[in-house]
Amino acid sequence: MEKLSKYLKQRANVICGKWTRMAIHKKNLSGITVIELVLILVIVIALLLIFKNQLINLINTIFDKVVSESSGI
């Protein structure tokens, strides 16, 4: 009976250790995701600022074309 009790305690420690390692691993991954998201946002904002004039011209051209073609409907 004592051997069985000792074995069960060891198995419980192993299982709890796995859960703890999984929780720590998940926590580390979520931190990386936030950093990646912030970097992507910074890059997108920088690209928008760099190509601001070209984007405004493109959008104006598209709207002008839509307005001119919608008058025929």
PDB file with SEQRES, HELIX, SHEET and CRYST1 records, atoms N, CA, C and O in Angstrom:
SEQRES   1 A   73  MET GLU LYS LEU SER LYS TYR LEU LYS GLN ARG ALA ASN          
SEQRES   2 A   73  VAL ILE CYS GLY LYS TRP THR ARG MET ALA ILE HIS LYS          
SEQRES   3 A   73  LYS ASN LEU SER GLY ILE THR VAL ILE GLU LEU VAL LEU          
SEQRES   4 A   73  ILE LEU VAL ILE VAL ILE ALA LEU LEU LEU ILE PHE LYS          
SEQRES   5 A   73  ASN GLN LEU ILE ASN LEU ILE ASN THR ILE PHE ASP LYS          
SEQRES   6 A   73  VAL VAL SER GLU SER SER GLY ILE                              
HELIX    1 AA1 GLU A    2  ILE A   50  1                                  49    
HELIX    2 AA2 LYS A   52  SER A   70  1                                  19    
CRYST1    1.000    1.000    1.000  90.00  90.00  90.00 P 1           1          
ATOM      1  N   MET A   1       0.824  -1.197   0.000  1.00  0.00           N  
ATOM      2  CA  MET A   1       0.000   0.000   0.000  1.00  0.00           C  
ATOM      3  C   MET A   1       0.866   1.258   0.000  1.00  0.00           C  
ATOM      4  O   MET A   1       0.553   2.247  -0.663  1.00  0.00           O  
ATOM      5  N   GLU A   2       1.952   1.199   0.751  1.00  0.00           N  
ATOM      6  CA  GLU A   2       2.847   2.352   0.828  1.00  0.00           C  
ATOM      7  C   GLU A   2       3.511   2.615  -0.521  1.00  0.00           C  
ATOM      8  O   GLU A   2       3.710   3.770  -0.897  1.00  0.00           O  
ATOM      9  N   LYS A   3       3.856   1.555  -1.251  1.00  0.00           N  
ATOM     10  CA  LYS A   3       4.464   1.727  -2.570  1.00  0.00           C  
ATOM     11  C   LYS A   3       3.476   2.365  -3.542  1.00  0.00           C  
ATOM     12  O   LYS A   3       3.845   3.217  -4.351  1.00  0.00           O  
ATOM     13  N   LEU A   4       2.219   1.944  -3.450  1.00  0.00           N  
ATOM     14  CA  LEU A   4       1.199   2.512  -4.307  1.00  0.00           C  
ATOM     15  C   LEU A   4       1.003   3.997  -3.999  1.00  0.00           C  
ATOM     16  O   LEU A   4       0.875   4.811  -4.913  1.00  0.00           O  
ATOM     17  N   SER A   5       0.980   4.338  -2.740  1.00  0.00           N  
ATOM     18  CA  SER A   5       0.819   5.735  -2.339  1.00  0.00           C  
ATOM     19  C   SER A   5       1.995   6.574  -2.827  1.00  0.00           C  
ATOM     20  O   SER A   5       1.804   7.686  -3.318  1.00  0.00           O  
ATOM     21  N   LYS A   6       3.195   6.049  -2.695  1.00  0.00           N  
ATOM     22  CA  LYS A   6       4.390   6.760  -3.156  1.00  0.00           C  
ATOM     23  C   LYS A   6       4.356   6.940  -4.671  1.00  0.00           C  
ATOM     24  O   LYS A   6       4.716   8.000  -5.184  1.00  0.00           O  
ATOM     25  N   TYR A   7       3.918   5.895  -5.387  1.00  0.00           N  
ATOM     26  CA  TYR A   7       3.830   5.972  -6.838  1.00  0.00           C  
ATOM     27  C   TYR A   7       2.802   7.020  -7.263  1.00  0.00           C  
ATOM     28  O   TYR A   7       3.055   7.806  -8.176  1.00  0.00           O  
ATOM     29  N   LEU A   8       1.657   7.030  -6.608  1.00  0.00           N  
ATOM     30  CA  LEU A   8       0.612   8.001  -6.952  1.00  0.00           C  
ATOM     31  C   LEU A   8       1.076   9.429  -6.684  1.00  0.00           C  
ATOM     32  O   LEU A   8       0.762  10.326  -7.468  1.00  0.00           O  
ATOM     33  N   LYS A   9       1.806   9.663  -5.610  1.00  0.00           N  
ATOM     34  CA  LYS A   9       2.330  10.995  -5.317  1.00  0.00           C  
ATOM     35  C   LYS A   9       3.322  11.426  -6.394  1.00  0.00           C  
ATOM     36  O   LYS A   9       3.323  12.581  -6.818  1.00  0.00           O  
ATOM     37  N   GLN A  10       4.164  10.494  -6.831  1.00  0.00           N  
ATOM     38  CA  GLN A  10       5.133  10.818  -7.881  1.00  0.00           C  
ATOM     39  C   GLN A  10       4.416  11.173  -9.183  1.00  0.00           C  
ATOM     40  O   GLN A  10       4.786  12.135  -9.856  1.00  0.00           O  
ATOM     41  N   ARG A  11       3.387  10.394  -9.537  1.00  0.00           N  
ATOM     42  CA  ARG A  11       2.633  10.663 -10.766  1.00  0.00           C  
ATOM     43  C   ARG A  11       1.922  12.015 -10.681  1.00  0.00           C  
ATOM     44  O   ARG A  11       1.870  12.756 -11.662  1.00  0.00           O  
ATOM     45  N   ALA A  12       1.381  12.330  -9.513  1.00  0.00           N  
ATOM     46  CA  ALA A  12       0.706  13.613  -9.325  1.00  0.00           C  
ATOM     47  C   ALA A  12       1.700  14.752  -9.497  1.00  0.00           C  
ATOM     48  O   ALA A  12       1.376  15.766 -10.115  1.00  0.00           O  
ATOM     49  N   ASN A  13       2.896  14.601  -8.962  1.00  0.00           N  
ATOM     50  CA  ASN A  13       3.919  15.638  -9.115  1.00  0.00           C  
ATOM     51  C   ASN A  13       4.308  15.811 -10.583  1.00  0.00           C  
ATOM     52  O   ASN A  13       4.515  16.934 -11.044  1.00  0.00           O  
ATOM     53  N   VAL A  14       4.408  14.703 -11.314  1.00  0.00           N  
ATOM     54  CA  VAL A  14       4.759  14.776 -12.732  1.00  0.00           C  
ATOM     55  C   VAL A  14       3.657  15.494 -13.508  1.00  0.00           C  
ATOM     56  O   VAL A  14       3.944  16.354 -14.341  1.00  0.00           O  
ATOM     57  N   ILE A  15       2.408  15.147 -13.241  1.00  0.00           N  
ATOM     58  CA  ILE A  15       1.280  15.772 -13.948  1.00  0.00           C  
ATOM     59  C   ILE A  15       1.203  17.254 -13.621  1.00  0.00           C  
ATOM     60  O   ILE A  15       1.013  18.075 -14.518  1.00  0.00           O  
ATOM     61  N   CYS A  16       1.348  17.610 -12.341  1.00  0.00           N  
ATOM     62  CA  CYS A  16       1.303  19.027 -11.959  1.00  0.00           C  
ATOM     63  C   CYS A  16       2.459  19.788 -12.587  1.00  0.00           C  
ATOM     64  O   CYS A  16       2.299  20.941 -12.986  1.00  0.00           O  
ATOM     65  N   GLY A  17       3.609  19.159 -12.678  1.00  0.00           N  
ATOM     66  CA  GLY A  17       4.759  19.795 -13.306  1.00  0.00           C  
ATOM     67  C   GLY A  17       4.509  20.072 -14.778  1.00  0.00           C  
ATOM     68  O   GLY A  17       4.902  21.121 -15.289  1.00  0.00           O  
ATOM     69  N   LYS A  18       3.857  19.139 -15.464  1.00  0.00           N  
ATOM     70  CA  LYS A  18       3.535  19.340 -16.884  1.00  0.00           C  
ATOM     71  C   LYS A  18       2.572  20.499 -17.056  1.00  0.00           C  
ATOM     72  O   LYS A  18       2.740  21.323 -17.956  1.00  0.00           O  
ATOM     73  N   TRP A  19       1.556  20.566 -16.190  1.00  0.00           N  
ATOM     74  CA  TRP A  19       0.594  21.663 -16.285  1.00  0.00           C  
ATOM     75  C   TRP A  19       1.274  23.006 -16.036  1.00  0.00           C  
ATOM     76  O   TRP A  19       0.980  23.993 -16.710  1.00  0.00           O  
ATOM     77  N   THR A  20       2.176  23.035 -15.070  1.00  0.00           N  
ATOM     78  CA  THR A  20       2.886  24.277 -14.766  1.00  0.00           C  
ATOM     79  C   THR A  20       3.749  24.704 -15.948  1.00  0.00           C  
ATOM     80  O   THR A  20       3.764  25.878 -16.318  1.00  0.00           O  
ATOM     81  N   ARG A  21       4.468  23.750 -16.540  1.00  0.00           N  
ATOM     82  CA  ARG A  21       5.307  24.078 -17.696  1.00  0.00           C  
ATOM     83  C   ARG A  21       4.462  24.557 -18.867  1.00  0.00           C  
ATOM     84  O   ARG A  21       4.859  25.476 -19.582  1.00  0.00           O  
ATOM     85  N   MET A  22       3.287  23.937 -19.073  1.00  0.00           N  
ATOM     86  CA  MET A  22       2.414  24.362 -20.166  1.00  0.00           C  
ATOM     87  C   MET A  22       1.896  25.778 -19.919  1.00  0.00           C  
ATOM     88  O   MET A  22       1.808  26.574 -20.854  1.00  0.00           O  
ATOM     89  N   ALA A  23       1.556  26.098 -18.678  1.00  0.00           N  
ATOM     90  CA  ALA A  23       1.055  27.439 -18.359  1.00  0.00           C  
ATOM     91  C   ALA A  23       2.146  28.484 -18.573  1.00  0.00           C  
ATOM     92  O   ALA A  23       1.877  29.560 -19.108  1.00  0.00           O  
ATOM     93  N   ILE A  24       3.371  28.176 -18.160  1.00  0.00           N  
ATOM     94  CA  ILE A  24       4.478  29.107 -18.346  1.00  0.00           C  
ATOM     95  C   ILE A  24       4.753  29.303 -19.839  1.00  0.00           C  
ATOM     96  O   ILE A  24       4.988  30.424 -20.290  1.00  0.00           O  
ATOM     97  N   HIS A  25       4.723  28.216 -20.593  1.00  0.00           N  
ATOM     98  CA  HIS A  25       4.971  28.293 -22.033  1.00  0.00           C  
ATOM     99  C   HIS A  25       3.903  29.146 -22.711  1.00  0.00           C  
ATOM    100  O   HIS A  25       4.220  29.970 -23.569  1.00  0.00           O  
ATOM    101  N   LYS A  26       2.633  28.953 -22.329  1.00  0.00           N  
ATOM    102  CA  LYS A  26       1.556  29.740 -22.917  1.00  0.00           C  
ATOM    103  C   LYS A  26       1.715  31.217 -22.577  1.00  0.00           C  
ATOM    104  O   LYS A  26       1.474  32.077 -23.425  1.00  0.00           O  
ATOM    105  N   LYS A  27       2.115  31.516 -21.357  1.00  0.00           N  
ATOM    106  CA  LYS A  27       2.305  32.899 -20.950  1.00  0.00           C  
ATOM    107  C   LYS A  27       3.417  33.545 -21.778  1.00  0.00           C  
ATOM    108  O   LYS A  27       3.286  34.696 -22.193  1.00  0.00           O  
ATOM    109  N   ASN A  28       4.491  32.827 -22.018  1.00  0.00           N  
ATOM    110  CA  ASN A  28       5.599  33.370 -22.810  1.00  0.00           C  
ATOM    111  C   ASN A  28       5.168  33.635 -24.244  1.00  0.00           C  
ATOM    112  O   ASN A  28       5.576  34.636 -24.833  1.00  0.00           O  
ATOM    113  N   LEU A  29       4.355  32.763 -24.814  1.00  0.00           N  
ATOM    114  CA  LEU A  29       3.910  32.952 -26.190  1.00  0.00           C  
ATOM    115  C   LEU A  29       3.001  34.164 -26.319  1.00  0.00           C  
ATOM    116  O   LEU A  29       3.065  34.879 -27.319  1.00  0.00           O  
ATOM    117  N   SER A  30       2.161  34.404 -25.328  1.00  0.00           N  
ATOM    118  CA  SER A  30       1.251  35.541 -25.425  1.00  0.00           C  
ATOM    119  C   SER A  30       2.032  36.855 -25.389  1.00  0.00           C  
ATOM    120  O   SER A  30       1.618  37.819 -26.034  1.00  0.00           O  
ATOM    121  N   GLY A  31       3.123  36.922 -24.673  1.00  0.00           N  
ATOM    122  CA  GLY A  31       3.949  38.124 -24.655  1.00  0.00           C  
ATOM    123  C   GLY A  31       4.588  38.389 -26.005  1.00  0.00           C  
ATOM    124  O   GLY A  31       4.681  39.535 -26.444  1.00  0.00           O  
ATOM    125  N   ILE A  32       5.023  37.335 -26.655  1.00  0.00           N  
ATOM    126  CA  ILE A  32       5.628  37.482 -27.980  1.00  0.00           C  
ATOM    127  C   ILE A  32       4.589  37.992 -28.969  1.00  0.00           C  
ATOM    128  O   ILE A  32       4.912  38.809 -29.832  1.00  0.00           O  
ATOM    129  N   THR A  33       3.367  37.532 -28.861  1.00  0.00           N  
ATOM    130  CA  THR A  33       2.317  37.943 -29.777  1.00  0.00           C  
ATOM    131  C   THR A  33       2.034  39.437 -29.660  1.00  0.00           C  
ATOM    132  O   THR A  33       1.833  40.106 -30.673  1.00  0.00           O  
ATOM    133  N   VAL A  34       2.017  39.960 -28.456  1.00  0.00           N  
ATOM    134  CA  VAL A  34       1.764  41.384 -28.255  1.00  0.00           C  
ATOM    135  C   VAL A  34       2.882  42.213 -28.878  1.00  0.00           C  
ATOM    136  O   VAL A  34       2.622  43.225 -29.528  1.00  0.00           O  
ATOM    137  N   ILE A  35       4.112  41.788 -28.680  1.00  0.00           N  
ATOM    138  CA  ILE A  35       5.256  42.505 -29.259  1.00  0.00           C  
ATOM    139  C   ILE A  35       5.168  42.487 -30.785  1.00  0.00           C  
ATOM    140  O   ILE A  35       5.404  43.506 -31.434  1.00  0.00           O  
ATOM    141  N   GLU A  36       4.836  41.351 -31.346  1.00  0.00           N  
ATOM    142  CA  GLU A  36       4.719  41.262 -32.798  1.00  0.00           C  
ATOM    143  C   GLU A  36       3.609  42.164 -33.319  1.00  0.00           C  
ATOM    144  O   GLU A  36       3.768  42.817 -34.350  1.00  0.00           O  
ATOM    145  N   LEU A  37       2.495  42.201 -32.612  1.00  0.00           N  
ATOM    146  CA  LEU A  37       1.380  43.050 -33.027  1.00  0.00           C  
ATOM    147  C   LEU A  37       1.770  44.525 -33.002  1.00  0.00           C  
ATOM    148  O   LEU A  37       1.432  45.272 -33.920  1.00  0.00           O  
ATOM    149  N   VAL A  38       2.468  44.941 -31.972  1.00  0.00           N  
ATOM    150  CA  VAL A  38       2.908  46.338 -31.877  1.00  0.00           C  
ATOM    151  C   VAL A  38       3.873  46.669 -33.007  1.00  0.00           C  
ATOM    152  O   VAL A  38       3.768  47.736 -33.611  1.00  0.00           O  
ATOM    153  N   LEU A  39       4.810  45.774 -33.302  1.00  0.00           N  
ATOM    154  CA  LEU A  39       5.757  46.024 -34.392  1.00  0.00           C  
ATOM    155  C   LEU A  39       5.056  46.117 -35.742  1.00  0.00           C  
ATOM    156  O   LEU A  39       5.403  46.964 -36.565  1.00  0.00           O  
ATOM    157  N   ILE A  40       4.076  45.255 -35.972  1.00  0.00           N  
ATOM    158  CA  ILE A  40       3.334  45.302 -37.234  1.00  0.00           C  
ATOM    159  C   ILE A  40       2.582  46.613 -37.349  1.00  0.00           C  
ATOM    160  O   ILE A  40       2.578  47.226 -38.416  1.00  0.00           O  
ATOM    161  N   LEU A  41       1.946  47.056 -36.272  1.00  0.00           N  
ATOM    162  CA  LEU A  41       1.231  48.336 -36.295  1.00  0.00           C  
ATOM    163  C   LEU A  41       2.167  49.502 -36.575  1.00  0.00           C  
ATOM    164  O   LEU A  41       1.822  50.408 -37.333  1.00  0.00           O  
ATOM    165  N   VAL A  42       3.339  49.486 -35.974  1.00  0.00           N  
ATOM    166  CA  VAL A  42       4.320  50.552 -36.207  1.00  0.00           C  
ATOM    167  C   VAL A  42       4.738  50.578 -37.673  1.00  0.00           C  
ATOM    168  O   VAL A  42       4.850  51.651 -38.266  1.00  0.00           O  
ATOM    169  N   ILE A  43       4.965  49.424 -38.254  1.00  0.00           N  
ATOM    170  CA  ILE A  43       5.367  49.345 -39.656  1.00  0.00           C  
ATOM    171  C   ILE A  43       4.256  49.844 -40.572  1.00  0.00           C  
ATOM    172  O   ILE A  43       4.521  50.587 -41.518  1.00  0.00           O  
ATOM    173  N   VAL A  44       3.011  49.443 -40.300  1.00  0.00           N  
ATOM    174  CA  VAL A  44       1.886  49.879 -41.133  1.00  0.00           C  
ATOM    175  C   VAL A  44       1.711  51.394 -41.050  1.00  0.00           C  
ATOM    176  O   VAL A  44       1.500  52.050 -42.070  1.00  0.00           O  
ATOM    177  N   ILE A  45       1.797  51.945 -39.855  1.00  0.00           N  
ATOM    178  CA  ILE A  45       1.657  53.393 -39.697  1.00  0.00           C  
ATOM    179  C   ILE A  45       2.785  54.130 -40.413  1.00  0.00           C  
ATOM    180  O   ILE A  45       2.550  55.160 -41.045  1.00  0.00           O  
ATOM    181  N   ALA A  46       4.006  53.610 -40.319  1.00  0.00           N  
ATOM    182  CA  ALA A  46       5.133  54.240 -41.008  1.00  0.00           C  
ATOM    183  C   ALA A  46       4.930  54.212 -42.519  1.00  0.00           C  
ATOM    184  O   ALA A  46       5.205  55.199 -43.200  1.00  0.00           O  
ATOM    185  N   LEU A  47       4.449  53.084 -43.048  1.00  0.00           N  
ATOM    186  CA  LEU A  47       4.200  53.001 -44.488  1.00  0.00           C  
ATOM    187  C   LEU A  47       3.098  53.962 -44.922  1.00  0.00           C  
ATOM    188  O   LEU A  47       3.185  54.579 -45.984  1.00  0.00           O  
ATOM    189  N   LEU A  48       2.058  54.087 -44.091  1.00  0.00           N  
ATOM    190  CA  LEU A  48       0.990  55.035 -44.422  1.00  0.00           C  
ATOM    191  C   LEU A  48       1.510  56.469 -44.458  1.00  0.00           C  
ATOM    192  O   LEU A  48       1.129  57.250 -45.329  1.00  0.00           O  
ATOM    193  N   LEU A  49       2.371  56.809 -43.520  1.00  0.00           N  
ATOM    194  CA  LEU A  49       2.926  58.162 -43.501  1.00  0.00           C  
ATOM    195  C   LEU A  49       3.857  58.413 -44.681  1.00  0.00           C  
ATOM    196  O   LEU A  49       3.874  59.511 -45.238  1.00  0.00           O  
ATOM    197  N   ILE A  50       4.625  57.406 -45.061  1.00  0.00           N  
ATOM    198  CA  ILE A  50       5.561  57.558 -46.175  1.00  0.00           C  
ATOM    199  C   ILE A  50       4.807  57.732 -47.494  1.00  0.00           C  
ATOM    200  O   ILE A  50       5.160  58.592 -48.301  1.00  0.00           O  
ATOM    201  N   PHE A  51       3.771  56.919 -47.717  1.00  0.00           N  
ATOM    202  CA  PHE A  51       3.052  56.929 -48.985  1.00  0.00           C  
ATOM    203  C   PHE A  51       1.716  57.666 -48.891  1.00  0.00           C  
ATOM    204  O   PHE A  51       0.783  57.356 -49.631  1.00  0.00           O  
ATOM    205  N   LYS A  52       1.623  58.623 -47.997  1.00  0.00           N  
ATOM    206  CA  LYS A  52       0.377  59.340 -47.758  1.00  0.00           C  
ATOM    207  C   LYS A  52      -0.156  60.015 -49.023  1.00  0.00           C  
ATOM    208  O   LYS A  52      -1.325  59.841 -49.369  1.00  0.00           O  
ATOM    209  N   ASN A  53       0.673  60.770 -49.703  1.00  0.00           N  
ATOM    210  CA  ASN A  53       0.225  61.507 -50.901  1.00  0.00           C  
ATOM    211  C   ASN A  53      -0.213  60.561 -52.015  1.00  0.00           C  
ATOM    212  O   ASN A  53      -1.228  60.800 -52.669  1.00  0.00           O  
ATOM    213  N   GLN A  54       0.545  59.490 -52.232  1.00  0.00           N  
ATOM    214  CA  GLN A  54       0.185  58.538 -53.274  1.00  0.00           C  
ATOM    215  C   GLN A  54      -1.139  57.849 -52.954  1.00  0.00           C  
ATOM    216  O   GLN A  54      -1.950  57.615 -53.850  1.00  0.00           O  
ATOM    217  N   LEU A  55      -1.360  57.525 -51.687  1.00  0.00           N  
ATOM    218  CA  LEU A  55      -2.608  56.875 -51.295  1.00  0.00           C  
ATOM    219  C   LEU A  55      -3.801  57.818 -51.458  1.00  0.00           C  
ATOM    220  O   LEU A  55      -4.867  57.396 -51.907  1.00  0.00           O  
ATOM    221  N   ILE A  56      -3.628  59.079 -51.100  1.00  0.00           N  
ATOM    222  CA  ILE A  56      -4.713  60.053 -51.251  1.00  0.00           C  
ATOM    223  C   ILE A  56      -5.058  60.223 -52.728  1.00  0.00           C  
ATOM    224  O   ILE A  56      -6.233  60.267 -53.090  1.00  0.00           O  
ATOM    225  N   ASN A  57      -4.038  60.317 -53.581  1.00  0.00           N  
ATOM    226  CA  ASN A  57      -4.284  60.439 -55.025  1.00  0.00           C  
ATOM    227  C   ASN A  57      -5.003  59.212 -55.575  1.00  0.00           C  
ATOM    228  O   ASN A  57      -5.914  59.337 -56.393  1.00  0.00           O  
ATOM    229  N   LEU A  58      -4.597  58.034 -55.131  1.00  0.00           N  
ATOM    230  CA  LEU A  58      -5.230  56.787 -55.591  1.00  0.00           C  
ATOM    231  C   LEU A  58      -6.689  56.742 -55.169  1.00  0.00           C  
ATOM    232  O   LEU A  58      -7.551  56.395 -55.977  1.00  0.00           O  
ATOM    233  N   ILE A  59      -6.984  57.084 -53.923  1.00  0.00           N  
ATOM    234  CA  ILE A  59      -8.366  57.059 -53.425  1.00  0.00           C  
ATOM    235  C   ILE A  59      -9.216  58.088 -54.163  1.00  0.00           C  
ATOM    236  O   ILE A  59     -10.357  57.802 -54.526  1.00  0.00           O  
ATOM    237  N   ASN A  60      -8.670  59.283 -54.387  1.00  0.00           N  
ATOM    238  CA  ASN A  60      -9.418  60.297 -55.133  1.00  0.00           C  
ATOM    239  C   ASN A  60      -9.724  59.842 -56.560  1.00  0.00           C  
ATOM    240  O   ASN A  60     -10.827  60.068 -57.058  1.00  0.00           O  
ATOM    241  N   THR A  61      -8.770  59.212 -57.209  1.00  0.00           N  
ATOM    242  CA  THR A  61      -8.977  58.698 -58.564  1.00  0.00           C  
ATOM    243  C   THR A  61     -10.078  57.640 -58.577  1.00  0.00           C  
ATOM    244  O   THR A  61     -10.937  57.637 -59.459  1.00  0.00           O  
ATOM    245  N   ILE A  62     -10.044  56.753 -57.604  1.00  0.00           N  
ATOM    246  CA  ILE A  62     -11.058  55.690 -57.532  1.00  0.00           C  
ATOM    247  C   ILE A  62     -12.444  56.296 -57.319  1.00  0.00           C  
ATOM    248  O   ILE A  62     -13.399  55.903 -57.989  1.00  0.00           O  
ATOM    249  N   PHE A  63     -12.562  57.248 -56.392  1.00  0.00           N  
ATOM    250  CA  PHE A  63     -13.864  57.874 -56.142  1.00  0.00           C  
ATOM    251  C   PHE A  63     -14.351  58.667 -57.355  1.00  0.00           C  
ATOM    252  O   PHE A  63     -15.544  58.650 -57.658  1.00  0.00           O  
ATOM    253  N   ASP A  64     -13.465  59.350 -58.042  1.00  0.00           N  
ATOM    254  CA  ASP A  64     -13.848  60.080 -59.248  1.00  0.00           C  
ATOM    255  C   ASP A  64     -14.385  59.127 -60.310  1.00  0.00           C  
ATOM    256  O   ASP A  64     -15.372  59.427 -60.982  1.00  0.00           O  
ATOM    257  N   LYS A  65     -13.735  57.985 -60.457  1.00  0.00           N  
ATOM    258  CA  LYS A  65     -14.169  57.006 -61.438  1.00  0.00           C  
ATOM    259  C   LYS A  65     -15.530  56.414 -61.055  1.00  0.00           C  
ATOM    260  O   LYS A  65     -16.386  56.215 -61.917  1.00  0.00           O  
ATOM    261  N   VAL A  66     -15.724  56.135 -59.772  1.00  0.00           N  
ATOM    262  CA  VAL A  66     -17.000  55.585 -59.318  1.00  0.00           C  
ATOM    263  C   VAL A  66     -18.127  56.592 -59.545  1.00  0.00           C  
ATOM    264  O   VAL A  66     -19.207  56.224 -60.008  1.00  0.00           O  
ATOM    265  N   VAL A  67     -17.878  57.851 -59.221  1.00  0.00           N  
ATOM    266  CA  VAL A  67     -18.899  58.892 -59.404  1.00  0.00           C  
ATOM    267  C   VAL A  67     -19.227  59.085 -60.862  1.00  0.00           C  
ATOM    268  O   VAL A  67     -20.398  59.213 -61.220  1.00  0.00           O  
ATOM    269  N   SER A  68     -18.209  59.108 -61.722  1.00  0.00           N  
ATOM    270  CA  SER A  68     -18.456  59.344 -63.145  1.00  0.00           C  
ATOM    271  C   SER A  68     -19.191  58.165 -63.786  1.00  0.00           C  
ATOM    272  O   SER A  68     -20.031  58.366 -64.663  1.00  0.00           O  
ATOM    273  N   GLU A  69     -18.884  56.955 -63.362  1.00  0.00           N  
ATOM    274  CA  GLU A  69     -19.553  55.787 -63.938  1.00  0.00           C  
ATOM    275  C   GLU A  69     -20.917  55.543 -63.335  1.00  0.00           C  
ATOM    276  O   GLU A  69     -21.766  54.914 -63.966  1.00  0.00           O  
ATOM    277  N   SER A  70     -21.146  56.029 -62.125  1.00  0.00           N  
ATOM    278  CA  SER A  70     -22.467  55.819 -61.507  1.00  0.00           C  
ATOM    279  C   SER A  70     -23.502  56.768 -62.095  1.00  0.00           C  
ATOM    280  O   SER A  70     -24.700  56.510 -61.979  1.00  0.00           O  
ATOM    281  N   SER A  71     -23.076  57.855 -62.721  1.00  0.00           N  
ATOM    282  CA  SER A  71     -24.037  58.788 -63.327  1.00  0.00           C  
ATOM    283  C   SER A  71     -24.726  58.149 -64.537  1.00  0.00           C  
ATOM    284  O   SER A  71     -25.812  58.580 -64.924  1.00  0.00           O  
ATOM    285  N   GLY A  72     -24.122  57.148 -65.122  1.00  0.00           N  
ATOM    286  CA  GLY A  72     -24.720  56.474 -66.279  1.00  0.00           C  
ATOM    287  C   GLY A  72     -25.758  55.443 -65.887  1.00  0.00           C  
ATOM    288  O   GLY A  72     -26.425  54.895 -66.764  1.00  0.00           O  
ATOM    289  N   ILE A  73     -25.918  55.166 -64.639  1.00  0.00           N  
ATOM    290  CA  ILE A  73     -26.876  54.122 -64.192  1.00  0.00           C  
ATOM    291  C   ILE A  73     -28.250  54.675 -64.063  1.00  0.00           C  
ATOM    292  O   ILE A  73     -29.177  53.949 -63.702  1.00  0.00           O  
TER     293      ILE A  73                                                      
END                                                                             
